[in-house]
């Protein structure tokens, strides 16, 4: 019982120390230039398609064509 309490106490102390470590302070971090560029980018609205048999056939044909193109480079 005593060892369990000691282990829990050590866990609490170590986690408190880890949260105050200099490398963990994410709130003070400045975003990199790529993150800033991505944040300013205009996002096009997503198009929601109904899953129909026609769409499934078209996607399968497209996938088969892409697979054939990928394999043709190896042959």
C-alpha positions in Angstrom: 0.0 0.0 0.0 2.8 2.4 0.9 4.7 1.7 -2.3 1.5 2.4 -4.3 1.0 5.8 -2.6 4.7 6.6 -3.1 4.5 5.7 -6.8 1.4 7.8 -7.3 3.1 10.7 -5.5 6.1 10.4 -7.8 3.9 10.3 -10.9 2.1 13.5 -9.8 5.4 15.3 -9.2 7.0 14.2 -12.4 4.0 15.1 -14.5 3.9 18.5 -12.9 7.6 19.0 -13.6 7.2 17.9 -17.2 4.4 20.3 -17.8 6.6 23.2 -16.7 9.6 22.2 -18.9 10.8 24.9 -21.3 10.2 22.8 -24.4 6.5 22.1 -23.6 5.3 25.7 -23.5 3.2 25.6 -26.7 1.2 28.7 -25.9 4.3 30.9 -26.4 5.4 29.3 -29.7 5.3 31.3 -32.9 3.8 29.6 -36.0 6.2 28.7 -38.8 5.8 30.5 -42.1 4.2 27.4 -43.7 1.6 27.2 -40.9 0.8 30.9 -41.4 0.5 30.5 -45.2 -1.9 27.5 -44.7 -4.0 29.5 -42.2 -4.4 32.4 -44.7 -5.2 30.0 -47.7 -8.8 30.1 -49.1 -10.5 26.8 -48.7 -12.9 25.8 -51.4 -16.2 24.4 -50.2 -16.4 20.7 -50.2 -18.8 19.0 -52.7 -21.0 16.3 -51.2 -21.9 13.6 -53.7 -24.7 11.1 -53.3 -23.5 7.6 -53.6 -25.3 6.1 -56.5 -24.6 3.0 -58.7 -23.4 5.4 -61.5 -20.9 7.1 -59.2 -19.6 3.7 -58.0 -19.1 2.5 -61.6 -17.3 5.8 -62.5 -15.0 5.6 -59.5 -14.2 1.9 -60.1 -13.4 2.7 -63.8 -11.2 5.6 -62.7 -9.4 3.4 -60.1 -8.9 0.6 -62.6 -7.4 3.2 -65.1 -5.1 4.6 -62.4 -3.9 1.1 -61.5 -3.3 0.2 -65.1 -1.2 3.4 -65.5 0.8 2.6 -62.4 1.5 -0.9 -63.5 2.4 0.1 -67.0 5.5 2.0 -65.7 6.8 -1.3 -64.2 6.3 -3.4 -67.3 
